[in-house]
Amino acid sequence: MNRLRNILALAGAVFWLAFVPARAQLIAYWSDGFETNASSRWTSTAPWQIGDPNAGPPLNSHGYRALYGMDCASTEYYGFNQDARLYCHSYLNGSNSLVVPPASRTPTLDFWSWMNFGNSFGYVELKAGNGAWQSISPNFGPNVTSGGGWVESTIDLSPFAGQSVQFAFHFYSGGVSGNSLGWFVDNVSVLVTPLVLTVPTNQTIFYG
């Protein structure tokens, strides 16, 4: 009897996997929230800085101005005539680049921003292999603010599937900076759709 019960239980599990449709969701293939020794993974030039901002975004539930946790990247109180890049140089297992997953998994670059641009703007860049940096986003700014909350942005990476890449955030300011706080970035991720388990029909399951 116990043997028959176990066989029926396994058969039921197979039936469930075969006929319940996969849920549409995304999972993180790689992510970085600028916490815990972020300077060992990111290279920056002023005014980009990583840490706990003194002003800018609203306080989170822990009392910090990052999206989550304590730290984020920002150009807080940037000066005039700035040309600065923040880029990641350490990805999975310490590799200096990241291989973009197959296009079939719809890879995207996802990040959160809080913006207070005056006479300045920024955009997202990608470098594939030994190539040059190239813009993969519209310009953010000038004279743009995200208001009271963080804003999520998503960029399609399917055109770079299978290539080894690096990501960067490039910031420019003009001859007058005023009192603008600049660009704040947090929770940078490459998101993909999960692999779908397809169960063949007409299976024989042996107990034990």
N, C-alpha and C positions, 0 to 999 in steps of 0.2 A: 504493500500500500504506500509506504513512504517513497519507494522508488517511482511509482506512478505519479504521486503528487509532485515530485521534483521535476519529472519530465513535463507535466502539464504546466508547471510554473515557468520553465524555460521556454516552452512553446508560446506561452502567453506573452513573454517578454519580446520574443522575435516578432510576433504579430503586432505588438505595440510599436516597435521600431519601424516596421515596414509600412504602416498605414497612418501614423501620426505625422503630419507635415512638419518640416523643420521651421522653427521660429525665426523670423527676420531679426537679427541682432548683430552687433558688431563686437569684436573683441580686440584687445590691445596686442599688437605684434611687438611693439616697442613703445616705451613712454619714459618721460623725464619730467619731474615736477620741480627741479632746481633745489631739491632738498639734499642734505648730507653730502658734503664735499663736491658740490656742483662744479666748482672751479677746476676739478680734475677731469671733467667731461666737456666743459664749454670754454671756448676762447673768446675773449671780448676786448674791444677797444673802447675807450671813453667816448661818450658818457654811459655806455652800457655797464651795468653793475648787477651783481646777484646778491640778494640778501633780503632783509626785512625793511620795506620802504617806510619812510617817515611820514609820507603823505600820499594822497592819490585815491586808490580804490577804497571802498567801504571796508570796515573791519569784518573779518569772518567770525565764525563761532568760537574760535580760539583766541580772538583778540588781535589778529595780525591782518595785514593788508594784502596778503597773497590770496589766490582763489581758494586754495586749501593749504593746510600746514602753515609754515612760517615764512618761507622764502619764495621769491619770484625774480625774474629778470626785469630790469627797467632802465629807462634813460632819465630817471628822476632829476628834475631841475637842470635839463641840458643847457649847454651854452650855445652861442651862435657859431655858424659855419662848421658844424660837426658832420663828419662822414664816417660812420662807425658800423662795424659788422659784429654780430654775435653768432657764433656757429658752434655746432656740436662736433667734437672730434673723437668721442668715445661712445660706442653704441653697444650692441649685444656682445657679451664676453670681452669687452675692451677693444673691439675692432674699431678702426678709425673711419669706417663707413658702414652703411647698412644696405643689404640687398633688398630691393623692393619686391614684395611678394607678387605672385602671378596676377595678371589682370582679371582672371576668373574669380579672384577673391576681392575684387573692387577695393584695392588699397587706397587709403586717403591719409593726408597729413591733417591732423586736427590739433588746434591750439586755442587758447583763450586769451583775450586782450582786454585791457582797460586803456582807453586812449584819451589824451588831452593834448592834441596837436595844435600849436600855434602856427608859426611860420616854419613848418617842418612836415615831413612825411616819411613813411617807411613802407617796405614791402618784404615778401618772403622770397628767398633764393634757394636754389638747388645746384649742386655741382655733381655731375656724373663722371665717375672715373677720374681721369686726369684733365678733364675739360675745364672750361671757365665757369664761373658763377653765372647763373641765368635766373631772371625773375620768373616766378611761377604764380604770382598773385597780382591783383590790381594794387595800385598805390593806396595806402591808408593815409588820409590827410591830403593837403594841409587843412588847417582850421576845422578839424573834426574832433568831436568828443563823444564817448560812449555813454555819457551821463552817469547814472548812479550804479550801474552794474557791469560785470564782466560780459563780454560778447564772445561767442564761440565762432570760429572760422574753420572751414573744411576745404581742402584742395585735393583734387583728383590726382593720384600718382600712377594711374594705369599706363600712361605713355612711357613711364620709366620702369615698367615691370622687368625684373631680372637684372637690372643694372645696380651697381654699387654706387651709393649716393651719400652726400652730406647735406644738411639743412642749415640755413642761416636766416637771420633777421637783420635787415639792412636799414639804417636810419640816417636821414639827412636833416639838417636844419639850416635856415637861411641866415641873413645878416642881423636879424632881430629875433631874440628868443622870448622876450617878455617874461611872464610868470607861468608859462605853460609847463606842465609836469612831464609830458612826453608819452612814451609807449611802454606799457607794462605787459609782460607775456608770462603765461604760466601753463602748466600741464600740456606739454607738447607730446603728441602721440602719433604713431602710425596705426591706423585701425583697419581691420580686415573682417570679412564675413567668415564665420567658422566653417571648418570642413564638415561636409554632410556625410553621414554614415548611410550608405545604401546597402540594404540587406537583400541578397538574392532570394528568389522563391525556391520552393521544393528542396528544403534543407533537411538533412537527417541529423538529429542531435543525439549523441550517445551519452548516457548518464555516466558521470565519473570520468 
